[in-house]
Amino acid sequence: MHAEIITIGDEILIGQIVDTNSAWMAQQLNNAGIRVKQISSVSDDKQHILTALAEAANRADIIFITGGLGPTKDDITKNTLAEYFGAEMVENKEALNNVTRLFEKYKRPLLEVNRLQAQVPQNCEVILNKNGTAPGMWFNSNGKIYVSMPGVPFEMMYMMEEEVIPKIKSLFKLPVIIHKTILTVGEGESFLSERIADIEDSLPAHIKLAYLPKLGQVRLRLSGYGEDEVIVSKEVNKYASKIIERVSEFVAAEEDVPLEKAILNYMTERRLTLSVAESCTGGYISHLFTQHAGSSKVFFGGAISYSYELKESILGVKNETLWQFGAVSEETVTEMVEGALLNFKSDYAIAVTGIAGPDGGLPGKPVGTVWIAVASARKTVAKKFTFGSKRQQNIERSATGALSMLNTLLKDVEK
């Protein structure tokens, strides 16, 4: 079964909000064995919506629509769907009871504009919204299924999980889709592709390999399709094991998690701790770790030491080191990371110092020059990187470089 997702709203097209609904829906559909063929966003314009629906029907078996179901005049999806299907609008008793119940719960008067929320195209099956006033709608027309849901994420998510996907599963026999993701770090996709070319060439037609690069990382995703979950899963894992063995020195995780989460999991299992000394990254590395629940088992914290004074007073960097070699130097980053180990009493530490830009470059140290160090009680490693001129990219690249170096240092212990 092929699906298409259409999100409706001018706010998406002008960049006022990010369309997180589509990504979440695509993931849920894929897990259920439904392949998404296309995702598109259209404006709050009747003709645009009608065209998008007609075009989607030529590509997909089931079309998911979110947005434009609110009570205000700019929410036109429901009336447009009625026109598309040539149906009259009628008041649905269950939907009205749901709206009434919600307004009574919050002790607010039911306005006529809210009562209109209970009106739906006559040919739809109503999906009650237990978290809001706009009902979802299920249409079956000319062999195609259309599901319209609110754009409010938590309302849509409930409908998808509790009502829509279970209904689809009850109506259709869906194929099995098994994904296996291998997170690699420190090597580019072209090199990885060359290393595993023979394994990729040996994949059967129902198993595909995708390369997903991102700033010093590459996720290798194997996707298997079939009817028997056990058989497909076994096949996918067999080829994944071959790839992992071939590029083991670059593998950070054998699951689809961010690099920092893979490191947290690894260190948690071994009861290891980590601290940081950040300069040009300004706390970004700390944020990457602390956004994950349970990070406190590993992450102690650290210092954002932008100035010479804080590098000296908090981390113990020598004054003469700073004035002789500068803040952006191997000598300074080494003293920063070793100072973090000593003062914060962690098993491992990261230090980053550099020129993020867009200004601040010096002779011999252009914008994008970054020194990164990682250390344990037994070993310290420092490395110079030269990135570009874009500040945010330099911060993100610095973080990725630091995580990559830490991952390598952690794995070196096991050799």
C-alpha positions in Angstrom: 0.0 0.0 0.0 1.3 3.4 -1.0 0.5 6.6 0.9 0.8 10.3 0.4 0.8 13.0 3.1 -0.5 16.5 2.4 -0.1 19.2 5.1 -2.2 22.3 4.7 -1.4 25.8 6.0 0.2 29.1 4.9 2.2 29.1 8.2 4.2 26.1 6.9 5.0 27.6 3.5 6.2 30.9 5.0 8.4 29.1 7.4 6.5 30.3 10.5 6.3 26.7 11.8 8.2 23.5 10.9 6.2 20.6 9.5 6.9 18.0 12.2 3.6 16.2 11.5 4.8 14.7 8.2 8.0 13.3 9.6 6.2 11.7 12.5 3.4 10.3 10.3 5.8 8.9 7.8 7.6 7.1 10.6 4.4 5.6 12.0 3.2 4.5 8.5 6.5 2.9 7.6 6.4 0.9 10.8 3.0 -0.3 9.9 4.1 -1.5 6.5 2.8 1.5 4.5 5.2 3.1 2.1 5.0 6.9 1.8 5.4 7.9 -1.9 5.3 11.7 -1.5 4.9 14.5 1.1 3.7 17.9 0.1 2.6 21.2 1.7 -0.1 23.4 0.2 -1.5 26.8 1.1 -4.9 27.6 2.5 -6.3 28.0 -1.0 -9.2 25.9 -2.2 -7.9 25.3 -5.7 -4.5 24.4 -4.4 -6.0 21.8 -2.1 -8.3 20.4 -4.8 -5.4 20.0 -7.2 -3.2 18.4 -4.5 -5.9 15.8 -3.7 -6.5 14.9 -7.3 -2.8 14.5 -8.0 -2.3 12.4 -4.9 -5.1 10.1 -5.9 -3.1 9.2 -9.1 0.0 8.2 -7.0 -1.3 6.7 -3.7 -3.8 4.3 -2.3 -4.4 6.3 0.9 -4.0 10.1 1.3 -3.4 11.6 4.7 -4.3 15.3 5.2 -3.5 17.5 8.2 -4.4 21.1 8.9 -7.2 23.6 8.1 -9.9 22.1 10.4 -10.1 24.9 13.0 -13.1 27.1 13.6 -11.9 30.2 12.0 -12.4 31.5 8.4 -8.9 30.7 7.2 -9.6 27.0 8.0 -11.1 25.8 4.7 -10.1 22.1 4.5 -13.4 20.7 5.5 -15.5 22.7 3.0 -13.0 22.0 0.3 -13.2 18.2 1.0 -17.0 18.5 0.7 -16.6 20.1 -2.7 -14.0 17.6 -3.8 -16.3 14.7 -3.0 -19.5 16.5 -4.1 -21.1 16.0 -0.7 -23.3 18.2 1.5 -22.3 19.4 4.9 -24.3 17.8 7.8 -24.2 18.1 11.5 -22.8 14.9 13.1 -24.3 14.1 16.5 -21.3 12.4 17.9 -19.0 15.2 16.9 -21.4 17.8 18.4 -21.6 15.8 21.7 -17.8 15.8 21.8 -17.5 19.5 21.2 -20.2 20.2 23.9 -18.5 17.9 26.4 -15.2 19.7 26.0 -16.7 23.1 26.5 -18.6 21.9 29.5 -15.5 20.4 30.9 -13.7 23.8 30.8 -16.9 25.7 31.8 -16.9 27.8 28.6 -19.9 28.9 26.5 -20.4 27.0 23.3 -20.4 29.6 20.5 -22.0 29.1 17.1 -18.6 29.0 15.5 -17.6 26.1 17.7 -20.9 24.3 17.0 -20.0 24.4 13.3 -17.0 22.2 14.1 -19.5 19.3 14.3 -20.5 19.8 10.6 -18.8 17.3 8.3 -19.2 16.2 4.7 -22.1 13.7 4.5 -20.1 10.9 2.9 -17.4 10.8 5.6 -16.9 8.6 8.6 -16.2 10.7 11.6 -13.1 10.1 13.7 -13.8 11.6 17.1 -11.2 14.0 18.5 -10.7 13.3 22.2 -8.2 16.0 22.6 -9.9 18.8 20.7 -13.0 20.1 18.9 -12.2 19.4 15.2 -13.2 15.8 14.2 -11.1 13.7 11.9 -12.7 12.4 8.7 -12.4 9.1 6.8 -13.4 9.0 3.2 -13.6 6.0 0.9 -14.0 7.1 -2.7 -13.2 5.4 -6.0 -11.0 2.8 -4.4 -9.0 5.4 -2.6 -8.9 6.3 1.2 -8.6 9.8 2.4 -8.0 10.6 6.1 -8.3 14.2 7.2 -7.0 15.2 10.7 -6.3 18.3 12.7 -2.9 20.0 12.3 -2.4 20.3 16.0 0.3 17.6 16.6 -1.0 16.0 19.8 -4.5 15.8 18.4 -3.3 14.2 15.1 -0.9 11.8 16.9 -3.7 10.4 19.1 -6.0 9.9 16.1 -3.2 8.1 14.1 -2.1 5.9 16.9 -5.5 5.0 18.5 -7.9 5.1 15.5 -6.4 5.4 12.0 -3.6 2.9 11.9 -5.5 0.2 13.8 -8.4 0.7 11.3 -6.1 0.4 8.3 -4.5 -2.8 9.8 -8.0 -4.3 10.3 -8.9 -3.6 6.7 -5.8 -4.6 4.8 -3.0 -7.2 4.9 0.1 -5.0 5.1 3.6 -6.2 4.2 6.4 -6.2 6.7 9.1 -3.5 6.5 12.2 -4.0 8.7 14.8 -1.3 9.1 18.3 -1.7 10.6 20.4 1.4 11.0 24.2 1.5 11.6 25.6 4.8 12.8 29.1 5.4 11.6 31.4 8.4 12.4 34.7 9.7 11.1 34.5 8.5 7.5 32.7 9.8 4.4 30.0 8.0 2.5 32.1 7.5 -0.6 34.8 5.7 1.3 32.2 3.5 3.2 30.5 2.7 -0.1 33.8 1.5 -1.6 34.6 -0.6 1.5 31.3 -2.4 1.4 30.6 -2.5 -2.3 30.7 -6.2 -2.6 28.2 -6.6 0.3 25.9 -4.0 -1.2 26.1 -5.8 -4.6 25.1 -9.1 -3.0 21.9 -7.7 -1.4 18.7 -9.4 -2.7 16.1 -7.3 -4.5 13.9 -7.0 -1.4 16.7 -5.5 0.7 17.9 -1.9 0.0 20.8 0.0 1.5 20.7 3.8 1.9 23.5 6.2 2.9 22.4 9.1 5.1 25.3 11.6 5.7 25.3 14.4 8.2 28.3 16.4 9.3 31.0 13.8 9.8 28.5 11.0 10.3 26.9 8.5 8.0 23.9 6.3 8.9 23.7 3.1 6.9 20.1 2.0 6.7 19.2 -1.5 5.5 15.5 -1.8 4.6 13.9 -5.2 4.1 10.5 -5.9 2.6 8.4 -9.1 2.7 5.5 -11.0 4.1 7.2 -12.9 7.0 8.6 -10.7 9.8 10.9 -13.3 11.2 12.5 -14.2 7.8 12.9 -10.6 6.7 14.4 -9.6 10.1 16.9 -12.5 10.0 18.0 -11.5 6.5 18.4 -7.8 7.3 20.4 -8.7 10.4 22.7 -11.0 8.5 23.7 -8.3 6.0 24.0 -5.7 8.8 26.4 -8.0 10.6 28.6 -8.2 7.5 28.7 -4.4 7.2 29.4 -3.9 10.8 32.3 -6.3 10.7 33.7 -4.7 7.6 33.7 -1.1 8.9 33.8 -1.8 12.7 36.4 1.0 13.4 33.8 3.6 12.3 30.7 2.1 13.9 29.3 4.2 16.8 26.0 2.5 17.2 24.0 -0.4 15.8 20.7 1.4 16.1 19.1 4.6 14.9 20.1 7.1 17.6 22.0 10.4 17.5 25.8 10.1 18.1 25.7 11.7 21.5 23.0 9.3 22.6 25.1 6.4 21.4 28.0 7.7 23.5 25.7 8.1 26.5 24.4 4.6 26.2 28.0 3.2 25.9 29.3 5.1 28.9 26.2 4.4 31.0 26.7 0.6 30.5 30.3 1.0 31.7 29.6 3.5 34.4 31.8 6.1 32.9 31.5 9.8 33.5 32.1 12.9 31.3 32.8 16.6 31.7 33.3 19.4 29.1 35.3 22.6 28.7 33.6 24.6 25.9 34.7 27.8 24.4 33.5 28.4 20.8 30.7 25.9 21.0 29.1 27.9 23.9 27.4 25.1 25.6 26.1 23.3 22.5 27.9 20.1 23.3 26.4 20.1 26.8 23.0 20.7 25.3 23.4 17.7 23.0 24.0 15.4 26.0 21.5 16.9 28.4 18.5 16.8 26.0 18.4 13.1 26.6 16.7 11.6 29.7 19.1 9.8 32.0 22.2 11.8 30.8 23.0 12.7 34.4 24.3 9.1 34.9 27.2 10.1 32.7 27.3 13.8 32.2 28.7 15.8 35.1 28.6 19.2 33.4 31.6 21.6 32.9 32.5 25.1 32.0 31.8 27.5 29.1 35.0 29.4 29.3 35.0 32.0 26.7 37.4 34.4 28.3 41.1 34.0 29.2 40.2 34.6 32.8 37.8 31.7 33.1 40.1 29.4 31.2 42.7 30.2 33.9 40.5 30.3 37.0 38.1 27.4 36.3 40.2 25.0 34.2 43.7 25.9 35.3 45.1 26.9 31.9 48.4 28.7 32.5 48.5 32.4 31.8 51.8 32.1 29.9 50.2 29.4 27.7 47.4 31.7 26.7 49.7 34.6 25.9 52.4 32.6 24.2 50.2 30.3 22.1 46.8 32.0 22.1 43.4 30.6 23.1 43.1 28.7 19.9 46.0 26.4 20.1 47.0 22.8 20.8 48.7 23.8 24.1 45.6 25.7 25.4 43.1 23.0 24.4 45.3 20.3 26.0 45.4 22.2 29.3 41.7 22.9 29.1 40.8 19.2 28.7 43.2 18.1 31.4 42.0 20.8 33.7 38.4 19.6 33.2 39.4 16.0 34.1 41.2 17.2 37.2 38.8 19.8 38.5 35.5 18.1 37.5 36.7 14.6 38.5 35.2 12.8 35.6 36.6 9.7 33.8 36.6 11.5 30.4 36.6 15.1 29.2 36.1 17.1 26.0 37.5 20.5 25.3 36.9 22.8 22.3 38.4 26.2 21.5 38.2 28.0 18.2 37.1 30.9 16.0 33.5 30.3 15.1 33.2 33.4 13.0 32.1 35.2 11.0 34.8 37.5 12.2 37.7 37.2 14.6 40.2 35.5 12.3 43.9 36.0 12.8 47.0 35.5 10.7 47.6 31.8 10.5 44.3 31.2 12.3 41.4 32.0 10.0 37.7 31.8 10.9 36.8 28.1 11.2 40.0 27.1 13.0 39.1 24.9 15.9 41.2 22.8 18.3 39.5 19.9 20.0 40.9 17.6 22.7 39.5 14.5 24.5 41.1 12.9 27.4 41.0 10.1 30.0 43.4 9.5 32.9 45.5 7.5 30.5 45.5 9.4 27.3 45.0 12.9 25.8 44.3 13.5 22.1 44.3 16.9 20.5 43.4 17.7 16.9 43.2 20.8 14.7 40.2 21.3 12.4 39.7 23.9 9.7 36.0 24.5 8.9 34.3 27.3 6.9 33.1 30.8 7.6 29.6 30.1 8.8 29.2 30.4 12.5 26.4 27.9 13.2 27.9 25.3 10.9 31.3 25.7 12.7 29.7 25.2 16.0 27.9 22.0 14.9 30.9 20.7 13.1 33.0 21.3 16.2 30.5 19.3 18.3 30.5 16.5 15.8 34.3 16.4 15.7 34.4 16.3 19.5 31.9 13.5 19.7 33.8 11.5 17.0 37.1 11.9 18.9 35.5 10.9 22.2 33.9 7.8 20.5 37.3 6.8 19.2 39.0 7.3 22.5 36.3 5.2 24.3 36.7 2.4 21.8 40.5 2.5 21.9 40.3 1.3 25.6 38.8 -2.0 24.5 41.6 -2.8 22.0 
